[in-house]
């Protein structure tokens, strides 16, 4: 599914909850929350290791398939303090030697800087390119925006009504006039049902499809 948030910018919205910015050869993802399972296990709460494995498997598959030159992460790459799940992520990245990785820091990205450095990840508080202002959290103050604001943090979802009064909650891409919000790429992150305005564009993700709703 292709979408133009602003003129001359084309995003391909992927069912894996990522964006391919073809002109910039960039894959954009947000809110992986790698290490969340390890964080809970460290605190005595049983969590399957597969939670982290599925995230890395999906991301690795996208990188192999789409072959971007850059991976742009819009925050909350790693969940809270360091644990061994980081090493699994670092090992996965090592398979893509020519990939440039950039992280716009999120509120959960608190592990020591040297972990990012040894994996070749460049970190930013925010980033502005081609009229897009990339941040982790939405910029509420319109005077602080330096372009169309693309962000994460919210983990947006949309509630759809089906037959027999059944409701389905699906993660989504949410594009308002001045701001777009990406779905959480990670698993076990939770979602927040949004209330889009009349002219907002919402693209729900159902299995292997992206559909406008």
C-alpha positions in Angstrom: 0.0 0.0 0.0 1.5 3.3 -1.1 0.8 6.6 0.6 2.1 10.2 0.1 2.2 12.0 3.5 3.4 15.2 1.7 4.0 16.0 -1.9 7.0 14.2 -3.5 7.3 11.7 -0.6 6.1 8.2 -1.2 5.9 5.6 1.5 5.1 2.0 1.0 3.2 0.7 4.1 4.1 -2.8 4.8 2.0 -5.4 6.7 5.0 -6.2 8.9 4.2 -2.8 10.5 7.1 -1.0 8.7 7.5 1.7 6.1 9.7 1.4 3.0 10.9 4.8 1.8 12.1 3.7 -1.6 13.6 7.0 -2.8 15.9 7.0 0.2 16.4 3.2 0.3 15.3 3.3 3.9 13.3 0.9 6.0 11.5 2.7 8.9 10.3 0.9 12.0 9.3 2.0 15.5 8.8 0.5 18.9 10.5 -2.8 18.7 10.8 -3.1 22.5 13.5 -5.8 22.1 14.4 -7.2 25.5 11.0 -6.7 27.0 10.6 -10.4 27.6 14.1 -10.5 29.2 13.2 -7.6 31.4 10.1 -9.4 32.7 12.0 -12.6 33.2 14.6 -10.8 35.2 11.9 -9.6 37.4 10.4 -13.1 38.0 7.6 -12.9 35.4 7.6 -15.9 33.0 7.9 -14.8 29.4 8.7 -17.0 26.4 12.0 -16.3 24.6 10.1 -16.7 21.3 8.8 -13.1 21.9 12.2 -11.7 21.0 12.9 -14.3 18.4 9.8 -13.4 16.3 10.7 -9.7 16.3 14.2 -10.4 15.0 13.0 -13.0 12.5 10.5 -10.5 11.0 13.0 -7.7 10.9 15.8 -9.9 9.4 13.3 -11.1 6.7 12.4 -7.5 5.8 16.0 -6.5 5.5 16.8 -9.5 3.3 13.7 -9.0 1.1 13.7 -5.2 0.7 17.4 -4.7 0.8 17.4 -1.1 2.2 20.7 0.7 2.6 19.5 2.3 5.9 17.4 1.1 8.8 15.7 4.1 10.6 14.4 3.2 14.1 11.9 5.7 15.6 12.6 4.9 19.2 12.0 2.3 21.9 14.4 -0.1 20.1 15.3 -1.8 23.4 13.0 -2.0 26.4 14.6 -0.6 29.6 17.9 -1.9 31.1 20.4 -4.2 29.3 19.8 -7.9 29.2 21.0 -10.7 27.0 18.3 -10.1 24.3 20.4 -7.2 23.1 23.1 -9.6 22.1 20.7 -11.5 19.9 19.7 -8.3 18.2 23.4 -7.3 17.7 24.1 -10.7 16.2 21.3 -10.3 13.8 22.5 -6.8 12.7 26.0 -8.3 12.1 24.5 -10.2 9.2 24.0 -6.9 7.3 27.4 -5.4 7.1 26.5 -2.7 4.6 23.4 -1.5 6.5 23.4 2.0 8.0 21.4 2.0 11.2 20.0 5.1 12.8 18.0 5.4 16.0 15.8 8.3 17.1 15.9 7.7 20.8 12.7 6.8 22.6 11.9 7.0 26.3 12.8 3.3 26.8 16.2 3.6 25.1 18.3 3.8 28.3 20.9 1.2 27.9 24.6 2.4 27.9 25.8 4.2 24.8 28.6 1.8 24.1 26.1 -0.9 23.2 24.8 1.2 20.3 28.3 2.2 19.3 29.6 -1.3 19.0 26.7 -2.2 16.7 27.4 0.8 14.6 24.1 2.5 15.5 24.0 6.3 15.3 21.7 7.9 17.8 19.7 11.1 17.5 17.1 13.0 19.6 15.3 13.8 16.4 16.0 13.9 12.7 14.8 16.1 9.8 15.0 15.0 6.2 13.2 15.9 3.0 10.5 17.8 4.9 9.9 15.0 7.4 10.6 15.5 11.1 11.3 12.1 12.6 10.7 11.8 16.4 9.7 9.1 18.8 6.9 10.9 20.6 4.4 13.1 18.7 5.3 16.8 18.7 2.2 18.4 20.2 3.5 22.0 19.8 3.1 22.8 16.1 5.7 25.6 16.4 8.3 22.9 17.3 7.7 20.9 14.1 10.3 21.2 11.4 8.3 19.4 8.8 5.7 16.6 8.7 6.1 14.8 12.0 6.5 11.0 11.6 6.7 9.3 15.0 5.8 6.2 17.1 5.3 5.8 20.8 1.5 5.6 20.8 1.2 2.0 19.4 -2.0 3.0 17.4 -4.8 0.6 16.7 -8.3 0.9 15.2 -11.5 -0.8 16.3 -13.6 -2.2 13.5 -17.1 -3.6 13.8 -17.8 -6.9 12.1 -20.8 -9.1 11.7 -23.0 -10.1 14.7 -21.8 -7.0 16.6 -18.3 -8.3 16.9 -15.4 -5.9 17.2 -11.8 -6.4 15.9 -8.9 -4.4 17.2 -6.1 -4.0 14.6 -2.8 -2.1 14.7 -2.7 0.7 12.2 -0.8 3.5 10.5 -2.4 6.8 11.3 -1.8 9.9 9.2 -3.2 13.3 10.2 -2.6 16.6 8.4 0.7 17.4 10.1 1.6 14.1 11.8 1.8 10.4 11.1 2.1 7.7 13.7 3.5 4.3 13.1 2.3 1.0 14.6 4.6 -0.8 17.1 6.8 -3.2 15.3 7.4 -5.4 18.4 5.2 -8.0 19.9 3.8 -7.9 23.4 3.7 -4.1 23.3 -0.1 -3.4 23.7 -2.0 -1.0 21.5 -4.0 2.2 22.0 -7.2 2.7 20.1 -7.1 6.1 18.3 -9.9 8.6 17.5 -9.0 9.9 14.0 -10.4 13.2 12.8 -12.7 13.3 9.8 -9.9 13.8 7.2 -7.2 11.6 8.7 -6.0 8.6 6.8 -6.0 5.3 8.7 -4.5 2.0 7.3 -5.2 -1.1 9.4 -3.0 -4.2 9.3 -4.7 -7.5 9.1 -2.4 -10.5 8.8 -0.5 -9.9 5.5 -2.6 -7.0 4.3 -2.7 -3.2 4.7 -6.1 -1.7 4.1 -7.5 1.8 4.3 -10.4 2.1 6.7 
